[in-house]
Amino acid sequence: MVMKRFLLAVVVVGSCFFATCRSQNTATIDSARMLMLDGMRRSGIPGASVTVMKHGKIIWSEGLGFSDVENRVPVTPQTKFRVGSVSKPLTAAALALLVEQGKLDLDAPVQRYVPSFPQKKYPITTRELGGHLAGVRHYAGNEFLNQRHYNTVTDGLTIFKDDTLLFKPGDRYSYSSYGWNLISAVIEGASGESFLALMRKRVFDAIGMTHTAAEYTDSIIPFRAHFYSRSDSAAPVVNAPFVDNSYKWAGGGFLSTTEDLVLFGQTMLLGTFVRPHTRELLWTSQRTTDGKQTGYGIGWSVLTDSSKRRIVSHSGGSVGGTAWLQIFPDQQLVAAFLFNGDGRQPPVRRIADMFLRSE
């Protein structure tokens, strides 16, 4: 009975904060909302936020369900969620700035910028790290549930820095968030600034992302969502376990809102933050040494769908949260989805497609 009341609440709670939601897009928004709510109900996701921008204008921004289930706090567009690996494209923007300024050579060995990182059998470059081609491993065991606090970026490297590479860099694609941890240390070495200070000043503040920040566990962060988990489709929703993401800011440690993420995506699309040529460096698939495209650039997944539309995107999974940022460059559409449950996401790509077809 309690679960039924919770699921009913997910359906009825949700507030639209933009007059544009009542515009000519109303029918599309209503259909998309029902898809979102149905997906949330099926996966036991308590709350979600969605923002869709088309041709530079927000056409839908809404909170659905609960940010805090116990206290019945509704999600709003200001609610901050864990963005998981959507942190990678944010970090890639800082990387691009340093490349433009001539402070960072993507093809230099990482030890040029992080001398303390051990030499491996083969040299590793930042370009390879950024494209998951470096052979650095991903999480193992319970590392995803880390509860230890790391005071610095370089402290976090101790988790994997002494491990051997999985393969010769360039030979194959193997997704690695730890590779992006190493990139944050590269950014510090190339810039002479602390990673989080640089991200705040030169990326978030510069773009106007006022609701994006590192998730410090001991800080009071206004509008931060509570995070929830569900072991299977029949199990009740429970509080997600405590984690400290200080070991992986660059790869999965930021909080944000869908409106901030859409602003970020639109800024990248316009080429006003980094130059279009540099953006395309991030948005072009890398290749393995045998010439096969990986479908991943630097911090961005890149593909062409069945309708021959180019999609630049990144998903994110975190403890008690999932995220998705999608950009359709040719159609000038940017969409962001954030959830405070780690169940299967609603069909976000299908929802984006609805707005691509609507005019």
VMD Tcl script that draws the C-alpha trace (Angstrom):
set ca {
  {0.00 0.00 0.00}
  {2.85 2.37 0.86}
  {4.50 1.61 -2.48}
  {1.25 2.32 -4.34}
  {0.91 5.70 -2.64}
  {4.54 6.47 -3.50}
  {4.06 5.60 -7.16}
  {0.85 7.64 -7.33}
  {2.73 10.60 -5.87}
  {5.42 10.27 -8.53}
  {2.70 10.60 -11.15}
  {0.98 13.64 -9.69}
  {3.93 15.68 -8.41}
  {5.76 17.85 -10.92}
  {5.75 21.52 -11.66}
  {6.47 23.35 -14.89}
  {8.23 26.67 -14.36}
  {8.14 28.09 -17.89}
  {5.32 29.68 -19.85}
  {6.81 28.02 -22.89}
  {5.53 24.73 -21.52}
  {2.06 25.96 -22.52}
  {3.13 26.91 -26.03}
  {2.74 25.07 -29.31}
  {4.85 22.27 -27.81}
  {2.16 21.35 -25.27}
  {1.08 18.12 -26.93}
  {4.66 16.90 -27.29}
  {5.44 17.83 -23.69}
  {2.36 16.03 -22.40}
  {3.31 12.85 -24.27}
  {6.94 13.08 -23.18}
  {5.90 13.62 -19.57}
  {3.78 10.47 -19.61}
  {6.71 8.48 -20.98}
  {8.95 9.88 -18.24}
  {6.46 9.09 -15.48}
  {5.77 5.60 -16.77}
  {9.49 4.85 -16.94}
  {10.03 6.23 -13.44}
  {7.18 4.09 -12.09}
  {8.54 0.94 -13.71}
  {12.07 1.53 -12.40}
  {11.11 2.87 -8.98}
  {12.82 6.21 -9.58}
  {11.47 8.76 -7.09}
  {12.35 11.98 -8.88}
  {13.54 13.45 -12.16}
  {14.31 16.71 -13.86}
  {14.22 17.36 -17.59}
  {15.11 20.36 -19.73}
  {14.85 20.56 -23.52}
  {16.22 23.43 -25.57}
  {15.58 23.88 -29.27}
  {17.12 26.59 -31.46}
  {18.47 28.27 -28.33}
  {15.15 28.44 -26.44}
  {14.02 26.31 -23.52}
  {10.78 24.66 -24.56}
  {10.39 22.32 -21.57}
  {11.86 22.42 -18.09}
  {10.14 20.47 -15.35}
  {10.64 18.58 -12.12}
  {8.79 15.30 -11.65}
  {8.30 13.30 -8.48}
  {10.23 13.73 -5.25}
  {13.67 15.05 -4.44}
  {13.19 13.78 -0.87}
  {10.70 10.92 -0.53}
  {10.46 10.92 3.26}
  {9.65 14.61 3.51}
  {7.68 14.79 0.24}
  {9.91 17.50 -1.22}
  {9.13 17.85 -4.94}
  {11.78 18.06 -7.63}
  {12.08 21.44 -9.32}
  {14.37 22.60 -12.15}
  {16.68 23.90 -9.39}
  {17.18 20.45 -7.84}
  {20.80 19.29 -8.01}
  {21.43 15.67 -8.95}
  {24.52 13.52 -9.24}
  {25.51 13.63 -12.91}
  {27.90 10.67 -12.79}
  {29.94 10.37 -15.97}
  {28.37 13.48 -17.48}
  {31.20 14.99 -15.42}
  {33.52 13.86 -18.24}
  {32.27 16.30 -20.92}
  {32.42 19.07 -18.31}
  {36.05 18.20 -17.63}
  {36.72 17.94 -21.37}
  {35.76 21.61 -21.69}
  {38.59 22.55 -19.32}
  {40.93 20.31 -21.27}
  {39.94 22.10 -24.48}
  {40.68 25.51 -22.97}
  {44.20 24.45 -22.06}
  {44.77 23.04 -25.55}
  {43.66 26.36 -27.09}
  {45.99 28.26 -24.80}
  {48.93 26.08 -25.80}
  {49.39 24.84 -22.24}
  {48.58 21.22 -22.96}
  {49.82 18.83 -25.64}
  {47.30 16.00 -25.95}
  {49.94 13.69 -27.40}
  {52.66 14.22 -24.80}
  {53.24 11.52 -22.17}
  {51.15 12.25 -19.08}
  {54.31 12.38 -16.95}
  {55.07 15.77 -18.51}
  {52.19 17.12 -16.40}
  {52.02 14.48 -13.64}
  {55.65 13.51 -12.91}
  {54.59 11.40 -9.93}
  {52.53 9.02 -12.06}
  {54.53 5.82 -12.56}
  {55.98 5.00 -15.96}
  {54.24 2.05 -17.61}
  {55.40 -0.45 -20.20}
  {54.02 1.90 -22.85}
  {53.64 5.70 -22.76}
  {50.16 7.07 -22.11}
  {48.88 10.32 -23.60}
  {46.01 12.59 -22.56}
  {44.31 12.02 -25.91}
  {44.27 8.26 -25.24}
  {42.98 8.78 -21.71}
  {40.23 11.07 -22.98}
  {39.08 8.48 -25.51}
  {39.32 5.41 -23.24}
  {42.16 4.01 -25.33}
  {44.95 4.16 -22.74}
  {44.50 0.74 -21.13}
  {43.84 2.19 -17.67}
  {41.40 0.01 -15.78}
  {37.87 0.89 -14.65}
  {36.34 0.29 -11.19}
  {36.99 -3.06 -9.52}
  {35.23 -4.72 -6.61}
  {33.46 -2.22 -4.35}
  {35.46 0.81 -5.47}
  {32.30 2.39 -6.91}
  {31.02 2.54 -3.30}
  {34.06 4.42 -2.01}
  {33.54 6.03 1.42}
  {37.03 7.40 1.96}
  {37.71 11.10 1.47}
  {40.67 12.10 -0.72}
  {41.99 15.60 -0.09}
  {43.61 16.08 -3.49}
  {43.30 14.84 -7.05}
  {46.70 13.16 -6.86}
  {45.70 11.36 -3.64}
  {42.87 9.74 -5.59}
  {45.32 8.31 -8.12}
  {46.71 5.94 -5.48}
  {43.76 3.60 -6.12}
  {45.05 2.51 -9.53}
  {48.37 4.21 -10.32}
  {50.50 1.14 -9.64}
  {48.37 -1.24 -11.71}
  {49.59 -2.54 -15.05}
  {47.84 -1.43 -18.23}
  {45.15 -3.71 -19.61}
  {46.59 -3.45 -23.14}
  {48.92 -1.39 -25.29}
  {47.41 2.12 -25.59}
  {45.47 2.52 -28.79}
  {44.90 -1.18 -29.38}
  {41.31 -1.16 -28.18}
  {38.58 0.86 -26.50}
  {37.93 0.12 -22.82}
  {35.85 2.56 -20.78}
  {37.70 3.92 -17.75}
  {36.62 6.58 -15.28}
  {40.03 6.28 -13.64}
  {41.54 7.53 -16.88}
  {39.64 10.74 -16.30}
  {40.91 10.93 -12.72}
  {44.37 11.04 -14.25}
  {43.19 13.73 -16.69}
  {42.25 15.94 -13.73}
  {45.83 15.65 -12.49}
  {47.06 16.49 -16.01}
  {44.87 19.60 -15.95}
  {46.39 20.66 -12.64}
  {49.92 20.14 -13.93}
  {49.29 21.98 -17.19}
  {47.44 24.92 -15.63}
  {49.18 25.33 -12.28}
  {45.74 25.53 -10.65}
  {43.78 23.09 -8.52}
  {41.31 21.12 -10.60}
  {38.14 22.11 -8.74}
  {39.10 25.80 -8.57}
  {39.78 25.80 -12.31}
  {36.47 24.06 -13.07}
  {34.54 26.53 -10.95}
  {36.20 29.69 -12.24}
  {37.00 28.89 -15.85}
  {34.15 26.57 -16.79}
  {31.11 26.83 -14.52}
  {31.32 30.54 -13.68}
  {32.41 31.46 -17.20}
  {29.42 29.70 -18.75}
  {26.95 30.77 -16.05}
  {26.40 27.30 -14.56}
  {25.52 28.63 -11.12}
  {23.99 25.35 -9.89}
  {26.90 23.04 -10.73}
  {29.51 22.02 -8.16}
  {31.58 19.21 -6.74}
  {29.62 17.06 -4.31}
  {31.28 17.55 -0.95}
  {29.65 15.15 1.48}
  {30.06 17.45 4.49}
  {28.75 20.63 2.85}
  {25.28 22.14 2.93}
  {24.36 22.27 -0.74}
  {21.02 23.99 -1.42}
  {18.50 21.94 -3.41}
  {20.64 18.79 -3.39}
  {18.46 15.75 -4.04}
  {18.40 12.70 -1.83}
  {19.49 9.56 -3.64}
  {17.74 6.21 -3.80}
  {18.30 2.63 -4.85}
  {16.26 -0.43 -5.68}
  {17.68 -3.95 -5.82}
  {15.18 -5.23 -8.40}
  {11.84 -4.38 -10.01}
  {9.84 -5.80 -7.10}
  {11.92 -4.40 -4.24}
  {11.00 -1.21 -2.39}
  {12.90 2.01 -2.90}
  {15.55 2.54 -0.21}
  {18.13 5.18 0.58}
  {21.26 4.76 -1.51}
  {24.40 3.90 0.49}
  {26.75 6.67 1.55}
  {29.56 7.40 -0.90}
  {32.32 9.99 -1.11}
  {33.13 10.87 -4.72}
  {36.26 12.90 -3.94}
  {38.37 10.25 -5.65}
  {36.76 10.91 -9.04}
  {35.63 14.52 -9.48}
  {36.55 14.61 -13.17}
  {35.05 11.26 -14.05}
  {31.89 11.30 -11.95}
  {31.85 13.65 -8.97}
  {29.77 16.69 -9.91}
  {26.25 17.79 -9.06}
  {24.18 19.81 -11.50}
  {20.72 20.70 -12.76}
  {19.23 19.95 -16.15}
  {19.07 23.67 -16.93}
  {22.79 24.06 -16.26}
  {23.59 21.03 -18.39}
  {21.49 22.31 -21.27}
  {23.19 25.71 -20.99}
  {26.53 23.92 -21.15}
  {25.45 21.90 -24.18}
  {24.16 24.98 -25.98}
  {27.36 26.89 -25.26}
  {29.39 24.04 -26.73}
  {27.07 23.89 -29.72}
  {27.46 27.60 -30.45}
  {31.24 27.48 -30.21}
  {31.27 30.48 -27.87}
  {33.17 28.81 -25.02}
  {35.77 26.92 -27.00}
  {36.33 27.47 -30.69}
  {34.38 25.30 -33.14}
  {37.60 23.65 -34.32}
  {38.49 22.67 -30.76}
  {34.94 21.48 -30.09}
  {35.16 19.20 -33.11}
  {38.32 17.73 -31.64}
  {36.17 16.59 -28.70}
  {33.24 15.58 -30.91}
  {35.12 13.42 -33.42}
  {35.39 9.68 -32.85}
  {38.86 8.42 -32.12}
  {40.22 5.29 -33.76}
  {42.10 2.26 -32.55}
  {45.51 1.58 -34.02}
  {43.90 -0.69 -36.63}
  {41.70 2.18 -37.83}
  {38.35 1.25 -36.26}
  {36.22 4.10 -34.97}
  {35.42 3.86 -31.26}
  {32.30 6.03 -31.24}
  {33.93 8.21 -28.57}
  {35.85 11.44 -28.96}
  {37.31 13.16 -25.90}
  {34.72 13.15 -23.14}
  {31.82 12.67 -25.55}
  {30.08 9.74 -27.18}
  {29.55 10.43 -30.89}
  {27.28 8.49 -33.22}
  {24.84 8.71 -36.11}
  {21.36 7.28 -35.52}
  {19.15 5.30 -37.92}
  {17.79 8.60 -39.28}
  {21.36 9.72 -40.06}
  {21.24 12.36 -37.34}
  {24.47 13.14 -35.57}
  {24.22 12.72 -31.79}
  {26.83 13.94 -29.31}
  {26.03 12.78 -25.81}
  {27.06 11.26 -22.52}
  {25.22 9.18 -19.98}
  {26.02 8.95 -16.30}
  {25.49 6.36 -13.62}
  {26.18 7.03 -9.95}
  {25.16 5.61 -6.60}
  {21.51 6.60 -6.40}
  {21.40 8.50 -9.65}
  {21.47 8.43 -13.44}
  {21.94 11.18 -16.01}
  {21.88 11.87 -19.73}
  {22.97 14.87 -21.79}
  {22.19 14.76 -25.53}
  {23.04 17.23 -28.29}
  {21.73 17.01 -31.86}
  {23.97 19.58 -33.56}
  {22.25 19.75 -36.95}
  {18.80 20.05 -35.40}
  {19.96 22.54 -32.74}
  {18.41 20.51 -29.94}
  {19.90 19.95 -26.49}
  {18.21 17.76 -23.86}
  {19.21 16.86 -20.31}
  {17.67 14.29 -17.97}
  {18.58 13.70 -14.32}
  {17.20 11.09 -11.90}
  {17.70 10.41 -8.18}
  {17.36 6.64 -8.56}
  {19.81 4.19 -10.08}
  {17.22 2.05 -11.84}
  {16.81 1.83 -15.59}
  {16.15 5.23 -17.16}
  {12.94 6.09 -19.00}
  {13.38 6.13 -22.81}
  {15.20 9.45 -22.95}
  {16.38 9.05 -26.52}
  {12.82 8.39 -27.64}
  {11.69 11.47 -25.72}
  {14.33 13.61 -27.45}
  {13.17 12.22 -30.78}
  {9.65 13.47 -30.06}
  {10.96 17.01 -29.88}
  {13.04 16.55 -32.99}
  {9.88 15.68 -34.90}
  {7.79 18.51 -33.45}
  {7.92 22.05 -34.78}
}
mol new
graphics top color blue
foreach p $ca { graphics top sphere $p radius 0.5 }
foreach p [lrange $ca 0 end-1] q [lrange $ca 1 end] { graphics top cylinder $p $q radius 0.2 }
display resetview
